[in-house]
Amino acid sequence: MKAKKKPIVLDVWQVVELTIDSKIPGWIFNAIFSDRVLNESRKEGIELVVTTLEGKMEAKIGDYIVKGTKGEIWPVCKDIFEETYDVVEVE
């Protein structure tokens, strides 16, 4: 038996810099700015810490943060993202 994964559209955000501005979607704040993880990241020399269902994961500039259909969030390395995801425009 074989199966094909259903195509779904997910929210994504690319880490382009580590400054807070109005271009950052609201859902990102729950993932990277909760519990002072941004300050924690800088203390440890990590570029960004993302709070996921599996715990805290590291993201670097250029990586993507993906929001799943049930609100789960995870980082994806830039090269893996570009291999496995197609960017689409949603109305």
Stockholm file with secondary structure:
# STOCKHOLM 1.0

chainA/1-91         MKAKKKPIVLDVWQVVELTIDSKIPGWIFNAIFSDRVLNESRKEGIELVVTTLEGKMEAKIGDYIVKGTKGEIWPVCKDIFEETYDVVEVE
#=GR chainA/1-91 SS CCCCCCCCCCEEEECCCSCCCTTSCHHHHHHHSGGGHHHHHHHHTCSEEEEETTEEEEECTTCEEEECTTSCEEEECHHHHHHHCCCCCCC
#=GC SS_cons        CCCCCCCCCCEEEECCCSCCCTTSCHHHHHHHSGGGHHHHHHHHTCSEEEEETTEEEEECTTCEEEECTTSCEEEECHHHHHHHCCCCCCC
//
